Amino acid sequence: MLSPTEKKWRLFRAWASRRPVWCAWQVTYRCNFRCKFCHYWHDPLGWRVEPSVADYRDGARKLASYGTLMVSIAGGEPMLRTDLPDIVRAVGEYHFPFVTTNGWFVTPQSAAEIMKAGAWGVSVSIDYADPTRHDAARGVDGAWRQGWRAVELLGAARIHKYQRVNVIAVLMRDNIDDIERLVRMAAQRDAYFMVQPYGALKIGSNAYAHNDGAVGDRLVDLRRQYPNFLSNPQYLARFDAFLAGGVAGCRAGRAFFNIDSTGDVAICVEAKSRPVASLHRNGPQTISLRLRQAARRNRCTGCWYNCRGETECLYSPAGLVKSLPTLLFDRGKAPAASES
């Protein structure tokens, strides 16, 4: 297994050579939640055979030819994979594994197993400060309460200084006034906070999109006030541009890409129906070539997810400066929220 220092150096080399630095790896499309703003929970991929831990180990080794990657282990609900700690461990031999979960299956034991396996960070999805509204949006009673319990359990289970626990929210039409409270609630639990805007690509509808056209400055101001608000301010500043019609210049396939729960590779998660290669059947050179070819044809402006916006911030001087502390330094517990 590579040391953290070796991984950071390999990540820097990947960035400097303009190779991908971020991979979203969907380990399952099964999900126990029924979120109104996401249809992944009934995606046909959820019924397909999923790769084994050995497949993940081989795939992670193959991806290491690009350098070290930041790997988002997600889904669906990744903790429906009872072997998730083994997957984290396999990915973590060469890369920085981050897990995104709804928190439902987090227990003291599972939290300890994920952190012991070497998760660099775990994000728990919580969209509203009010439990009733969150539960309704996520389609499961008790989702809010268990989400915050998961944050607390994961925080208590950290064994390395670099391990971070995040609360991540989807900005929707009706929760902008919840954001500051969520930031504070995360800080009270020694957790960071991140946010991304709802995108219509998941369900083909703008019904849940925020539409007052004036959130960027507000979010950047909150980011200045609260040290645990981790989202890059340059990323936040472009929310309004995205909501007004989209952000051009997507680097999908060049700076980041997606692997679905069968091993198919696409330039991004929303292009999973148009895979360009297979992690298990193709070599790294073929995968890289086909990603670059697909990237040249990409004109999509349909999302401003974290995996896109935060990664693209690394390619501007101001964005890179803001991201370096997050990437290079062990921060672990979040700093306390200000009282201003």
N, C-alpha and C positions, 0 to 999 in steps of 0.2 A: 504493500500500500504506500502511495506517495505521501510525504509529509505535507502539512498545510503550507509551508514555505515553498516547497516544490510545486504544489498546485497553483499557488498564486503566481509564480514565475511562468509556468506553462500557460496560465490564463492570459497573462500580459503578452506573451509571445503570440498567442492566437489572435488577440486584439490587434497587435502591431502589424501582423501579416494579413489583416482583414479577413481572417477566417471566422466562422461562427463562434460566438461566445456563450450563447444561450440555447438550450434545448428543452422544449416542453415534451415530457415523456408521459403519455397517458397509460397508466398501468391497467386500467379497467374503465369501461363505460357504464358499468353497473352503478346504481346509486339508490340509497334508501330514502333520499329526499325527493320531493315533487315540486321543485321550484317553478314558479310561474314564468320566470324570465329565462329559463333554460330548458331545452328539450333533450339534453344528453341522457337523461334518465330513461328515455325510451328509444335511444339510438340502437339500431340493429347490431352494432358492434358489441353491445353488451351481452349478446348471446353467442359470440364467437369464442373459440378456444383462445386462452391467454397464454403468453410465453411463460416458461419456467424461470426459476431463479438462475439456472445455468445459462439460459438464453440472455438474461439481463447482464450476467457477468461477461459473456462473450461480446455482447453488443457494446457494453461500456468500454471494453478493451479496444474494440474496433474504432469507436468514436475518439479514443485517446490519441489516435494518429493525427487528429486535428489540433491537439493540445488539450488542456483541461477546459471543461465546460461548466457553466452553472446549469444544473439540470433540475427542472421543476417536475417533481413526481406528483402527478395529479390524475384526474379522471373527469367524470364519474367521482365516486368516493373511493380513494385509494386504500382506505383502511378496511374495505371489504375484502381485500387481499390479506388473508391471515399471515402470509409470508412477507408482508411489507417490510419488516425490519431486515430480512435477508436481502430484499431488493435494494434497500437503502445502503446496506453494507457493500453489496456488489457494485453499485454505481459509485459509491464513495471511495473505492480503491483508486480511482483516477480523477474523479470529478467532485464538484461541490453539490451534494444533493439537498434540495429543498422540497418539503412536503406541503401540499395544500389540502386541507380537510375541512369538512363541516363540523368536525369535533364530536359527532355522536358516539363513536366507538372508542373514544379516548378514555382509558382507565389508568389508575396508577401504574399497573403493570405494562400496558401498551405504551404509555408515555415513556417509561423507563427504557423499554426495549428499543424504541425509535431513537432516543437520544444516545443510548449506548451503541447503537449501530452506526452512529456517526452523522446523523442529520445535521447539516449546517444551519438549518432553520426550519421552523414549522409555522405555517400560516393557518389561522382559523377564520372561516368566513362568518362575519356578523355584520348585517347591513343596517340595523335599526337599534337605537338606544332603548326602544320600547319593546318588551318581549312579545306582546300580542301581535304587533305589526310584523316583526321578524318571523314569528312562527307561521303567520298567514302567508307571507311571501315564500317561505321555504316549504310549506305544505306539511309540516310535522309539529304537533304540539310538543313543547318542551325543548325545541331546537335552540332557543336563545339561552335558556338556563344551562343546558349542557354545553353550549359553545363556550360560555364564560368559564364553566368548570374545566373544560379542556384547556383553555388558556392557562389557568392556574396550575393544573396538573403538569402540563408540559414545562411551565416555568420552573416548577419544583424539581423536575427530573433532569434539568440541565447538568451536565458534568464537565463541559468545556466552556471556556470563556467566549469562544466564537459562536456558540449556539444561541440563536435568537428565536424568540417567539413573537409572532406578528398577529395582529388582528387586521384582516383585509375586508374592505367593504366595496360593494358595487354601488356607484353613484347612480341613483335612479330619479324618477320624476318627483318623488315625494320624500326624499331623505336628506336633502342638503342641510337642513337644520339639525339633523342628528349627528353630523360629522364631528363637531367639536366635542359633544358629549362622549362619543365613541373614543376619540383620542384620549380624553381624560380617563375614561374607564379602563382603557388599555394601560395607561401609565400607572394607574393605581395597582395594576397587577404585574408591574415590571415588564410590560410588553410594548412593542412598537406598533405603529399603525400605518397602513397603506390603503390607498383607494384607487379604483379604476372605474371609468365610465361604462355604463351599460352599452352594449353594441347590439345592433339589430340582427347580426348575422346568425346568432344562435337560434332564433325562432322566426326570423323573417318579418319582424314587426318593430316599429319604433314606439310602440305603446308605452314602454317603460322608460324611455329616454328622458333625461332632464332637459328642459326646454326654455329656461328663462334667459339663457345666453350670457350669464354673468357669474360664472362660478370660478374661473381661473384665478382672478385676483384674490377672491375670498379664500380659496384653498392655499394659495401661496402665503397669504397673511397668517393663516393658521399654522402653516409649516414653520414660519418664523417664530411664532409664539411657543410652540410645543416641541421640545427637543426629541420626543419620541415619535414625531410625525416623520416617517422615514422616506416617503415618496420624494423623488427628485423634483425640486421646484421648477426646473425647466419643463419637465413632463407635465406637471400640474398646470403650468401657464398655457399649455396648448389644449386644454380641455374644451375651451370655448370654440376654438377653430375646428376641432373634431365635431362638436355638437352642431356647428353651423354648416357642416357639409363634408367634413373629413380632412385628414392630414395627408398630404401627398408625400411621395418619396419613401414608401414602405421598403424596409430592408429585409423582409421575409425571404428566406433562402440564402441570404448573404451573412447577416449578423445573427440570425436565429432561425430555428426550424422546428418541426414537430414530428414526433414518432407516436403512432397510435397504438392501441392495445393489441394489435396483431403484428406489429413490427414494421408496418408501412410508413414510409418517410414522405412528408409533404412540406411545402415551404412554411405552412402555419397550420394551426389546429383547425381553422375554418376552411382550409383547403384539403382536409383529410379525405374527401371523396375523390380527389385528383392526386393520388400519390405518384411520386416520381421514381421511387426505388423501394427496396426492402432492406431493412437493416440485417435480416437474417440470410438473404440470398445474394446480396450485392456487396462488392468490396467498397472500402472507403473512397477510393478514387472515383468510382462510378457514381456513388452517392453524391459526392461533392460536385462533380461535373453536372449532374442532372439538376441539383439544387440551383446551381448558378444559371443554368439554361432557363429554368422556370422563373427564376428571379428577374431575369431580363424582360420577361413578358408581363410581369406583375405591375398592375396599375391600380390596385385596390386601395380604397380609402375608408373601408368599412369598419375598422376597429381602431381603438387606441388603448388596447389592453396593456397591462404592466409588461408582459413579455415583449411587446413591441416598443412602447414608448420609453420604458426605463432602459432598454438595451440601446435604442437609437440615441439616447442622451450621451452615451459613452463616446459618440463620434463627433461631438462638438466640444470645444475647449471648456466652455462654462459648465456644460452638463457633466463632463468628465471630472472636473474639479469637485463638483458637488457629490459625485458618486464614489470618489476614491476612498473617503473614510468608511463607507459601507463595505467596499470590496476588500480593503487591505487591512483594516484594523479590527481586532477582537473587541466587540462591544457588549455581547451577552445581554445583560439586563438593561432595560431602557432607562434613561435618566428621568427623573421626576418631572411632572408637568409643572409649568410656571403657574403662578396664581394671579397673573395679570388679567 
